[in-house]
Amino acid sequence: MGDRLFIGTRRYSSWSLRGWLAVRLARLGVEEVVIPLAGGSTPGVKAVSPGGTVPYLEHAGNKVWDSLAIAEYCAEQAPGLWPDNPAGRAHARVISAEMHAGFRELRMAMPMSLFRPGCAGQCGTEGALADVARISQIWRETRARFGAGGPFLFGAVFNLADAMYAPVVARLLTYAPKLDADAAAYCAAVRAHPLVASWYEDAAKEPKDWFIEKYETAP
Ligand SMILES: N[C@@H](CCC(=O)N[C@@H](CS)C(=O)NCC(=O)O)C(=O)O
């Protein structure tokens, strides 16, 4: 069987975007298989993925079914996906872990939906805005310490920490809560990265019968 990366509907699947970015940053030659999501417990996802979720990577006989594990797997396949120096690497890992384990309020209130209309300024619950404030602080502190020389968290190179936060950026662009200038500039840089731009382009081509009504109408 060939190497494959299973992902969900690009418009909605935030975890898939993280795994896909890691795989593309590592330049793994895998076939991409998109499974239209049903909004939870998708039979097609359960049928292929041991964990019942996407992203799910099959590569060189290895089965990896979690975005952060896929990121670590990809970092072993290609140098430079985490920062070279131990301090930067530790920080990149801990902010990625904080994202992977947290920001539940933001994720619930502002589900990723790349082209959802009528969202600007909506869905800013107290908990979600507290998450936005924490995320902005992480970005600001990371960039101040490691980000010289470029627009990304660790400078010029878009790395796995940026990949972990890219779907957060997508949410902030859709729901447009008030951001400080640094956070807004970081969001613009991530959106303009060629891989992120390519994800949006492919998402825009997805067929309408993959749409989930509640994610396509104004909140
Ligand atoms: N911890 C997992 C979470 C993955 C996850 O929850 N993926 C969602 C899609 S974004 C999923 O597959 N849900 C099941 C479904 O929609 O059928 C990861 O980091 O990859």
Ligand as a Chemical Component Dictionary entry (heavy atoms), coordinates in Angstrom:
data_LIG
# 
_chem_comp.id                   LIG 
_chem_comp.type                 NON-POLYMER 
_chem_comp.pdbx_formal_charge   0 
_chem_comp.three_letter_code    LIG 
# 
loop_
_chem_comp_atom.comp_id 
_chem_comp_atom.atom_id 
_chem_comp_atom.alt_atom_id 
_chem_comp_atom.type_symbol 
_chem_comp_atom.charge 
_chem_comp_atom.model_Cartn_x 
_chem_comp_atom.model_Cartn_y 
_chem_comp_atom.model_Cartn_z 
_chem_comp_atom.pdbx_ordinal 
LIG N1  N1  N 0 -5.933  15.167 18.758 1  
LIG C1  C1  C 0 -6.248  14.946 17.372 2  
LIG C2  C2  C 0 -7.602  15.567 17.070 3  
LIG C3  C3  C 0 -8.041  15.285 15.641 4  
LIG C4  C4  C 0 -9.518  15.601 15.410 5  
LIG O1  O1  O 0 -10.312 15.761 16.354 6  
LIG N2  N2  N 0 -9.882  15.674 14.125 7  
LIG C5  C5  C 0 -11.261 15.893 13.769 8  
LIG C6  C6  C 0 -11.378 16.694 12.475 9  
LIG S1  S1  S 0 -10.690 18.314 12.604 10 
LIG C7  C7  C 0 -11.912 14.560 13.453 11 
LIG O2  O2  O 0 -11.330 13.723 12.815 12 
LIG N3  N3  N 0 -13.157 14.375 13.922 13 
LIG C8  C8  C 0 -13.900 13.199 13.626 14 
LIG C9  C9  C 0 -14.933 13.451 12.575 15 
LIG O3  O3  O 0 -15.181 14.637 12.228 16 
LIG O4  O4  O 0 -15.493 12.478 12.090 17 
LIG C10 C10 C 0 -5.128  15.525 16.502 18 
LIG O5  O5  O 0 -4.359  16.358 17.018 19 
LIG O6  O6  O 0 -4.958  15.127 15.342 20 
# 
loop_
_chem_comp_bond.comp_id 
_chem_comp_bond.atom_id_1 
_chem_comp_bond.atom_id_2 
_chem_comp_bond.value_order 
_chem_comp_bond.pdbx_ordinal 
LIG N1  C1  SING 1  
LIG C1  C2  SING 2  
LIG C1  C10 SING 3  
LIG C2  C3  SING 4  
LIG C3  C4  SING 5  
LIG C4  O1  DOUB 6  
LIG C4  N2  SING 7  
LIG N2  C5  SING 8  
LIG C5  C6  SING 9  
LIG C5  C7  SING 10 
LIG C6  S1  SING 11 
LIG C7  O2  DOUB 12 
LIG C7  N3  SING 13 
LIG N3  C8  SING 14 
LIG C8  C9  SING 15 
LIG C9  O3  DOUB 16 
LIG C9  O4  SING 17 
LIG C10 O5  DOUB 18 
LIG C10 O6  SING 19 
# 
